[in-house]
């Protein structure tokens, strides 16, 4: 998207990003533009999903309609957390196996 056709305000995106930084990191204009492009794509995809008259034949879109149309994006956070839990479990299991192997080799 060109600068005048961005969906989100540059300053708002930059403030949101910087609010989560733990140091004095800076973010480039190009990175903020990439974020705008990503978010714009997500909004457009959800809009296209909501524009399906067979699935949403309503004149007014409600919260549950939005949740259904955005379900793939809403589930990403859940999947990331589940992946993190599995990784921790596997790391713990690996450490236990390493201890077991060490004990066997000592005997």
C-alpha atoms as an extended CHARMM CRD file, in Angstrom:
* protein
*
       107  EXT
         1         1  UNK       CA              0.0000000000        0.0000000000        0.0000000000  PROA      1               0.0000000000
         2         2  UNK       CA              1.1350000000        3.4940000000       -0.6360000000  PROA      2               0.0000000000
         3         3  UNK       CA              1.6780000000        5.9220000000        2.2000000000  PROA      3               0.0000000000
         4         4  UNK       CA             -1.6790000000        7.6690000000        1.7010000000  PROA      4               0.0000000000
         5         5  UNK       CA             -3.5430000000        4.3460000000        1.3590000000  PROA      5               0.0000000000
         6         6  UNK       CA             -2.4170000000        2.7570000000        4.6100000000  PROA      6               0.0000000000
         7         7  UNK       CA             -5.2560000000        1.3620000000        6.6700000000  PROA      7               0.0000000000
         8         8  UNK       CA             -3.7480000000        2.1270000000       10.0790000000  PROA      8               0.0000000000
         9         9  UNK       CA             -2.0920000000        5.2960000000       11.3270000000  PROA      9               0.0000000000
        10        10  UNK       CA              1.6970000000        5.1100000000       11.3210000000  PROA      10              0.0000000000
        11        11  UNK       CA              2.1090000000        6.7780000000       14.7240000000  PROA      11              0.0000000000
        12        12  UNK       CA             -0.4400000000        4.5190000000       16.3970000000  PROA      12              0.0000000000
        13        13  UNK       CA              1.2480000000        1.3490000000       15.1720000000  PROA      13              0.0000000000
        14        14  UNK       CA              4.6710000000        2.6580000000       16.1690000000  PROA      14              0.0000000000
        15        15  UNK       CA              3.4540000000        3.5650000000       19.6820000000  PROA      15              0.0000000000
        16        16  UNK       CA              1.8920000000        0.1130000000       20.1380000000  PROA      16              0.0000000000
        17        17  UNK       CA              5.1050000000       -1.6010000000       19.0690000000  PROA      17              0.0000000000
        18        18  UNK       CA              7.3660000000        0.6030000000       21.1910000000  PROA      18              0.0000000000
        19        19  UNK       CA              5.1500000000        0.1350000000       24.2580000000  PROA      19              0.0000000000
        20        20  UNK       CA              6.1650000000       -3.5310000000       24.3360000000  PROA      20              0.0000000000
        21        21  UNK       CA              9.9010000000       -2.9360000000       23.8940000000  PROA      21              0.0000000000
        22        22  UNK       CA             12.0080000000       -3.4880000000       27.0040000000  PROA      22              0.0000000000
        23        23  UNK       CA             14.8540000000       -1.2360000000       25.9100000000  PROA      23              0.0000000000
        24        24  UNK       CA             15.4250000000        1.8520000000       23.8080000000  PROA      24              0.0000000000
        25        25  UNK       CA             14.9960000000       -0.0840000000       20.5870000000  PROA      25              0.0000000000
        26        26  UNK       CA             13.8710000000        1.8080000000       17.5280000000  PROA      26              0.0000000000
        27        27  UNK       CA             11.6560000000        0.5150000000       14.7630000000  PROA      27              0.0000000000
        28        28  UNK       CA             12.1370000000        1.4140000000       11.1410000000  PROA      28              0.0000000000
        29        29  UNK       CA              9.4690000000        2.9860000000        8.9840000000  PROA      29              0.0000000000
        30        30  UNK       CA              9.6410000000       -0.0460000000        6.6940000000  PROA      30              0.0000000000
        31        31  UNK       CA              8.8740000000       -2.3980000000        9.6000000000  PROA      31              0.0000000000
        32        32  UNK       CA              5.8210000000       -0.3390000000       10.5840000000  PROA      32              0.0000000000
        33        33  UNK       CA              4.6500000000       -0.3640000000        6.9570000000  PROA      33              0.0000000000
        34        34  UNK       CA              5.0420000000       -4.1540000000        6.8840000000  PROA      34              0.0000000000
        35        35  UNK       CA              2.9230000000       -4.3900000000       10.0470000000  PROA      35              0.0000000000
        36        36  UNK       CA              0.2800000000       -2.2010000000        8.4230000000  PROA      36              0.0000000000
        37        37  UNK       CA              0.2780000000       -4.4690000000        5.3690000000  PROA      37              0.0000000000
        38        38  UNK       CA             -0.0910000000       -7.5640000000        7.5570000000  PROA      38              0.0000000000
        39        39  UNK       CA             -2.9420000000       -6.0920000000        9.6080000000  PROA      39              0.0000000000
        40        40  UNK       CA             -4.6390000000       -4.7690000000        6.4680000000  PROA      40              0.0000000000
        41        41  UNK       CA             -4.4800000000       -8.2400000000        4.9410000000  PROA      41              0.0000000000
        42        42  UNK       CA             -6.0430000000       -9.7510000000        8.0530000000  PROA      42              0.0000000000
        43        43  UNK       CA             -8.8620000000       -7.1730000000        8.0380000000  PROA      43              0.0000000000
        44        44  UNK       CA             -9.4870000000       -7.7440000000        4.3300000000  PROA      44              0.0000000000
        45        45  UNK       CA             -9.5790000000      -11.5300000000        4.7800000000  PROA      45              0.0000000000
        46        46  UNK       CA            -12.0640000000      -11.2700000000        7.6470000000  PROA      46              0.0000000000
        47        47  UNK       CA            -14.1690000000       -8.8330000000        5.5930000000  PROA      47              0.0000000000
        48        48  UNK       CA            -14.2190000000      -11.2730000000        2.6900000000  PROA      48              0.0000000000
        49        49  UNK       CA            -15.2680000000      -14.0750000000        5.0510000000  PROA      49              0.0000000000
        50        50  UNK       CA            -18.0930000000      -11.9040000000        6.4060000000  PROA      50              0.0000000000
        51        51  UNK       CA            -19.1940000000      -11.0800000000        2.8660000000  PROA      51              0.0000000000
        52        52  UNK       CA            -20.2270000000      -14.6990000000        2.2670000000  PROA      52              0.0000000000
        53        53  UNK       CA            -24.0470000000      -14.4590000000        1.9800000000  PROA      53              0.0000000000
        54        54  UNK       CA            -24.4740000000      -18.2190000000        2.3660000000  PROA      54              0.0000000000
        55        55  UNK       CA            -22.7130000000      -18.2580000000        5.7270000000  PROA      55              0.0000000000
        56        56  UNK       CA            -23.7260000000      -14.7800000000        6.9270000000  PROA      56              0.0000000000
        57        57  UNK       CA            -27.0960000000      -13.9070000000        5.3660000000  PROA      57              0.0000000000
        58        58  UNK       CA            -27.6420000000      -11.1460000000        7.9130000000  PROA      58              0.0000000000
        59        59  UNK       CA            -28.0020000000       -7.4170000000        7.3840000000  PROA      59              0.0000000000
        60        60  UNK       CA            -26.1360000000       -6.7440000000       10.6480000000  PROA      60              0.0000000000
        61        61  UNK       CA            -22.9490000000       -8.5540000000       11.6270000000  PROA      61              0.0000000000
        62        62  UNK       CA            -22.8490000000       -9.4850000000       15.3060000000  PROA      62              0.0000000000
        63        63  UNK       CA            -19.9060000000      -10.4100000000       17.5540000000  PROA      63              0.0000000000
        64        64  UNK       CA            -20.4720000000      -14.1590000000       17.0610000000  PROA      64              0.0000000000
        65        65  UNK       CA            -20.4510000000      -13.6690000000       13.2670000000  PROA      65              0.0000000000
        66        66  UNK       CA            -17.1590000000      -11.7930000000       13.5060000000  PROA      66              0.0000000000
        67        67  UNK       CA            -15.6730000000      -14.4940000000       15.7680000000  PROA      67              0.0000000000
        68        68  UNK       CA            -16.6300000000      -17.1630000000       13.2620000000  PROA      68              0.0000000000
        69        69  UNK       CA            -15.2150000000      -15.2040000000       10.3120000000  PROA      69              0.0000000000
        70        70  UNK       CA            -11.9940000000      -14.4470000000       12.2240000000  PROA      70              0.0000000000
        71        71  UNK       CA            -11.6590000000      -17.8720000000       13.8430000000  PROA      71              0.0000000000
        72        72  UNK       CA             -8.4460000000      -18.8090000000       12.0470000000  PROA      72              0.0000000000
        73        73  UNK       CA             -6.7620000000      -15.6230000000       13.3110000000  PROA      73              0.0000000000
        74        74  UNK       CA             -8.2530000000      -15.9000000000       16.7870000000  PROA      74              0.0000000000
        75        75  UNK       CA             -6.9280000000      -19.4520000000       17.1440000000  PROA      75              0.0000000000
        76        76  UNK       CA             -3.3230000000      -18.5670000000       16.3410000000  PROA      76              0.0000000000
        77        77  UNK       CA             -2.5780000000      -17.4210000000       19.9030000000  PROA      77              0.0000000000
        78        78  UNK       CA             -4.0560000000      -20.6300000000       21.3040000000  PROA      78              0.0000000000
        79        79  UNK       CA             -1.9190000000      -22.6950000000       18.9450000000  PROA      79              0.0000000000
        80        80  UNK       CA              1.2360000000      -20.7920000000       19.8960000000  PROA      80              0.0000000000
        81        81  UNK       CA              0.5630000000      -21.3780000000       23.6060000000  PROA      81              0.0000000000
        82        82  UNK       CA             -0.1360000000      -25.0620000000       23.0060000000  PROA      82              0.0000000000
        83        83  UNK       CA              3.0830000000      -25.3840000000       21.0010000000  PROA      83              0.0000000000
        84        84  UNK       CA              5.0160000000      -23.7510000000       23.8520000000  PROA      84              0.0000000000
        85        85  UNK       CA              3.5120000000      -26.1900000000       26.3910000000  PROA      85              0.0000000000
        86        86  UNK       CA              4.3920000000      -29.1730000000       24.2160000000  PROA      86              0.0000000000
        87        87  UNK       CA              7.9320000000      -27.9070000000       23.7480000000  PROA      87              0.0000000000
        88        88  UNK       CA              8.4030000000      -27.4980000000       27.5160000000  PROA      88              0.0000000000
        89        89  UNK       CA              7.0150000000      -30.9920000000       28.1170000000  PROA      89              0.0000000000
        90        90  UNK       CA              9.3500000000      -32.4840000000       25.5250000000  PROA      90              0.0000000000
        91        91  UNK       CA             12.3550000000      -30.6470000000       26.9680000000  PROA      91              0.0000000000
        92        92  UNK       CA             11.4890000000      -31.9430000000       30.4450000000  PROA      92              0.0000000000
        93        93  UNK       CA             11.0750000000      -35.4830000000       29.0930000000  PROA      93              0.0000000000
        94        94  UNK       CA             14.3850000000      -35.2400000000       27.2830000000  PROA      94              0.0000000000
        95        95  UNK       CA             16.1450000000      -34.1460000000       30.4820000000  PROA      95              0.0000000000
        96        96  UNK       CA             14.6090000000      -37.0890000000       32.3540000000  PROA      96              0.0000000000
        97        97  UNK       CA             15.7250000000      -39.4950000000       29.6260000000  PROA      97              0.0000000000
        98        98  UNK       CA             19.2350000000      -38.0160000000       29.6710000000  PROA      98              0.0000000000
        99        99  UNK       CA             19.3550000000      -38.5400000000       33.4530000000  PROA      99              0.0000000000
       100       100  UNK       CA             18.1280000000      -42.1020000000       33.0250000000  PROA      100             0.0000000000
       101       101  UNK       CA             20.7410000000      -42.8470000000       30.3600000000  PROA      101             0.0000000000
       102       102  UNK       CA             23.4550000000      -41.3060000000       32.5560000000  PROA      102             0.0000000000
       103       103  UNK       CA             22.3790000000      -43.5200000000       35.4710000000  PROA      103             0.0000000000
       104       104  UNK       CA             22.4280000000      -46.6030000000       33.2330000000  PROA      104             0.0000000000
       105       105  UNK       CA             25.9010000000      -45.8060000000       31.9400000000  PROA      105             0.0000000000
       106       106  UNK       CA             27.2180000000      -45.3980000000       35.4890000000  PROA      106             0.0000000000
       107       107  UNK       CA             26.0740000000      -48.8970000000       36.4800000000  PROA      107             0.0000000000
